[in-house]
Amino acid sequence: MGSDPFVFSFFLIFACAGTLATLALYTKQPLIVVYMLTGMILGPYGFAFIDNAQLISSIAKFGIIFLLFLLGLDMQPSKLIKTIRSATLVGLGSSAVFFAVGFAVTFSFGYSLLESLIVGIAMMFSSTIIGIKLLPTTVLHHRHTGELMISLLLIQDMIAIIVLLVLTGGFLEFSGATKVIRVLISLPLLIGFSWLFVKFVLLKLLEKFGAFHEYIFLVAIGWCLALAEISELAGLSLEIGAFVAGVTIATSPIAMYIADHLKPLRDFFLVLFFFSIGAGFNMDLLGQVVVPAVVLATVVLVVKPVVFRFLLHGMSETNALGWETGFRLGQISEFSLLIAFIATAEQLIGEHASHLIQATAILTFLGSSYLVVFRYPTPIAVSDKLRRD
């Protein structure tokens, strides 16, 4: 290898992902699967072109930080209040059912109680990326379907953030009472500090020098990383700090501009995060998780549309809208992969349970995408009748 190993690794990741993405788009496959497949091919369990575990772990952590920061930027209080009013019961009710189903299936295959609980939690969420990417812009902005889907996804996002707080905050370490107390004290202090700093320092600086676009870019990234570091020093986690950094800016007029201009950075780290998930997928364990993964994925693909149809009918929505929403949200989420990644890092679940979540995610991403593409209007529909931008 003649070049710098770090540069060469990035070259391999994006060259391989770009090639596979081209094939995927020609054959109408979801790109998320491409990114994970790139990791499987290049990672230590594939051809081992990239076998530096520390590099892969750092790539994943950096990607998570920026994904949560950008998620926080979208969490505007006014939007959250409107969402809570319109879809809370459906969001919470469906999550409870999906958790129960995921827990029951996993426990029946002999996984431990804690592992079954975490797999059950991972089944609660639907993919924002697949749900929104397969929704035509016309539907997203001009029809009730889009509003309903975004409301349900936002409620799921809030539940997922609470789950991440529990996983990374040490609440599951029953023996570590002092850590729990530290977390309970640190989190309000972190939120209070960040809110005051944004209000009295950051927004005033952005107002004064907002004409310089690169300055906004630098300050936003600096704020995200700074609060992530402060959060970790306070006994919380990098991820929680990044999310709080985003939420505290979300109420300002500049939030939409920052979110819009950081999207290319988000996409960059999205590729890296899913690459790291794929690279960590031990192909030797696939044979041991394939049966429970297929069963779990099949149950998810069947149960989610039925549950959404039933609950939305209770809200006086039409059966057709209920089925469509259910099929569009009929997979598990990138948050599920994030939960698997963090739960494994915190040694709450073993490699088998982690790979079960990952394999189920891949199967539901594929299955759900095919169901939606062949049944409903999407930007990548095979038939001209269903293709809508």
N, C-alpha and C positions, 0 to 999 in steps of 0.2 A: 504494500500500500504506500504509494508515493506521497500522497497529500496528507494534510492534517486529519487525524481520525475523526474529529468532531465534524469538520466540514464534509468529509467523505460520507459520514453517517447520514447527514442531512441530504446530501446529493442522492444517496441510495433511496431514502424514504420517499422523497418527492418525485424522483424519476420513476420508481416502481408504482407509487400511488397514481401518478399522472397517466402511466400506460394502462394500468388496470381500470382507472376511471373512464378512459376513452372507450374501452371495451364494454364497461358497465352501462354507459350512456347509450351505446349502440344497441345493447340488448335490454335496456330499460330496467337495470338493477339499481337498488339503493346504494348511494355512495358511502354511507356509514360502514356497510359491510366490506367495501373495498379497502377502507382505511385499516380495518381490523385484519383483513386478509393480508395486507402489506406487512403488518407486524408479524403475523404467523409465518410468512415466507422468509422475512429478513432476520427475525429474532432468534434467540438462542435455541428454540425448539424447532426451528425450520432449518434454513441453510446456514444460520449463525453468522451472517455477514455483520450483524450488529449484536454482539453478545455481552456488551458492557451493562451489567444490571444497574449500576449506579447512574449511568447516562439515561437509561430507559426510565428509571424511577424519577429522575430530575425533570425529564421531558414531561412526564405525566403530571407531576406536581405543579409545574409552571402552567401547564394547560388548564388544570383545574382552577387555579387562582384567577386567571383571566376570564374563564367561563362564568365563574360565580360573581365576579365583579360586574360583568355585563348583564348578568341576570338581575343583580341588585339594581342596576340603572333602570331596568324596566319596571321595578316594583314601586310605582307611584301610588301613594296612599289613596288618592281619589279613585284610581282604577281598582285598587284592592277592595275598597268599600263597596263600589258598584258590583264587583264580582261576587263578594261575600253575600250580598243580598240576593243575587240572581241564581246562584248555582251551588250554594254551600251544602244543602242537604244531598243533592245528587253526588257532589264531589266526595263528601265524607262517607255517604252510604256505599257508593261504589268501591271506594278504597277499602272499607271494612270487609266487603264481600271478597275482593281480590286477595286481601291479606289472608283471610280464613281459608280460601281455596289453596293458595300457595303454601301455607303452613301445613294443611292437611296432606297434600300430595307429597311434600318433602319429608314430613315426619313418617309417613307410611313407607317411605323407602329407607328408613333406618337412620336418618340424620339426627343429630342431637337436638335437644329442645332449643338451645340458643341459635344453632344454625338454621333450624326450621323457622324460627321467628324472623331471622334476618332475611332469609329467602322469601318468606311471606311478605315482609315489608317491601322487598325489591319488586314483587309482583304488583304492588299497588299503583304504580305510575305508568303513564303512557308517554310515548316519545314526542316531545315538542318539535324536534327536528323533522321527523317523518310526518307527523300530523300537519304541520304548517307547510312543509315543502310540497306535499301532495295536494294542497288546497289551492285552487285557482284564485288569483288576485280578486277577480270579480266576486267570487263567493266570500272571500275573506273580508272584503270591505262593504259589500252591499247586501249580504244575506244573513239571516239569523243563524245559519249553520256555523259560520265563522265566529260570530260573537260567542255562541254557546261553547264551541270547542276551546276558544281562548280562555273563557271563564273557568272551564273545568281544568285546563292545563295549569292555569295560575294557582288554583286551589291546591292541585297536586304539587306544584313547585313549593308552595308554602309548607306543606306537610313534609316534603323532602328536605327542606332547609332545617326543620325541627329535628328530623331524623339525623341529619349530618351533625347538628349541634350535639345531639346525644352521643353519637358514635365518637366524635373527636373531642368532646368535652370531658370525657371520663365518667359520665353518669352510670355507665354499666359496670364500673369497677366498684363493687359494693364495699370492698375493704378500704378503698381510698377515699374515706369521708372528707379528709382535709382537701383533697383535690376538688371534690364536688363543691365544697364551700368556697374554695378559691374561684372556681368557675362562676358560681352564682354571684359573687362579688365583682369579678372581673368584667363580665359581659355588660352589665348596666354602666359601669365606669367607661368601658370602651365606646359604647354607643353615645354616652353623654359627651365624652371628649371629642369624638369625631363630629358630632352634630355642632358643637360649639366652634370647633376649628373650621369646619366648612362654612358656617354662617358668618363668622367674624374675620376669617383670614382668607380661605380659599376662594370664596365667591367674590370677595372684593378684589383679589388679584386677577381673577378671570375677567371681571368687569373692566378693570383698568387696561389689561393687556390682551383682551379677547380678539382684537383685530389680527393678532399674530397666531395663525392657526396651529403652527408647530408648537407654540407655547402651550396651548390648550392640550395638545397631544402629550407633551412631556409632563405637564402637571398631573393629568389624569392617570398616567401610568405610574408616576412617582407616588401619588396619593394611594393608589391601589397597593403597591408593593410596601410602602411605608406602614400602612395600617395592618397589612398582613403580618409584617415583622413584629409590630407592637403587640398584635393579638397573640402571637406565639410566645413572646416574652411574658405576657400576662397569664400564661397557662391555658390559653384557648388553642386556636389552630390558625394556620395560614389561611385556610379556606374561609373560616368564619370572618376573619379580618377583612378579606377581599370582598365578601358579600356585604358587610356593614359599610365598607368604603363606597360601594355602589349605591346602596339604599340612601345614605346620607346626602348624596348628590342628586338623587332621583327627583327630589321636589324642586330643584332649580331649573330655570329656563334653559340652561346650557346642557342639561342631561341628554336630551334627544340628539343634540349635535355631537356630543361625545360618543354616545352609543352608535350613532350612524357611522362616524369616522373610525371607530375602533372595530367595525365589523370585519374588515380584512384581517386584522390581528386575531380576532376571534376565530375566523375560519382557519387561519394558520395553526392556531393551537388546538382547534378541533381535530384537525388531521393528526397532530402529534399525540393528543390524548387517546384517540381511538387506535392509533398505531401502537401505543404502549400497552393498551388492553390486549391487542392481538399478540404482541411480542411476549406477553406474560402468560399466554395460553399454552399450557403444557399438553402437546398433542398425545403424549403417552397416557394421559389421564382420560382422553376422550372416550375410549372404550368403556371406562368405568362410569361415566356420567351420561352416555348417549341415551340410554333407556329412560332414566328419570327426566332428562332434558326434553326428549320427544314427547313424553306424557305431559309434562308441565306446559310445554309450548302449545300442544294441542288443546289442553284445557283452557289456557289463556285465550287462544284464538276463538274458541267456542263461547266461553263464558262472558267475555267482555262485551261483545255486541248485544247479547241477551240481557245482561244487567243494565246497560245503558238504555236499551229500548224500554225495559220495564220501568226504570226510575224516571226517565224523561216523559213517559206516558202519564205518570203520576203528576207531572208538572203541566199537564194539558198540552204537551207537545205531540205532534203527529207521529204515528208509528214509523212512517218513512224517514222522518228526521231522526228518530231514536236509533233506527237501524244504521243509518248513514254515519251518525256520530260514533256509534259503537264500533263499526268497522274501521273508521278512520283512526280511532283511539284503541284499536284492538291489539296492540303490541305492548311489550314492556319498554322501559325508558333508558336513555343514556344515564339518567340518575340511578337506575338500577345497577349499571356498570360501575358508577362512581361509588355507590354503597358497597358493592363487592370489593372494589379496590381498597377503600378505607377500612372496611371491616377486616380484611385480610392483613393489612398493614398494622392494625391495632390488635391482631391475633385473637379476634373474636370468632372467626370462622376459619376452617381449614381450607386447603387447596381444592379438595373435592367440591365443597359447597360453593366456593368462589367460581370454579369452572362450570358448575351447574347453572349459576346465574348467567355467566357469559354465554354458554351454549344456548340457553333458553332465549337470551336476548337476540342472538344472531338468527335463530329459527323464527322467532316472532317478527323480527324486522323484515325478513324475507317473505314470510307467509302473509303478513298484514299488507305489505306493499303490493304483492300480487293481487290480493283480494280487492284492494282499493282501485288499483290501476285498471282492472278488468270490469269493475262494477260502477264506478263513479267518475265524474269529471275531474281530471288532473292535468297538469302541464305536460306529463310524459305518457299520457294514455296511448295505447296501441292503436285504437280506432279513431278515425277523424271525428266521429260523432261525440266522443267523450273528451277529446283533447281541448282543454281550455287554459289559456294563460291568465 
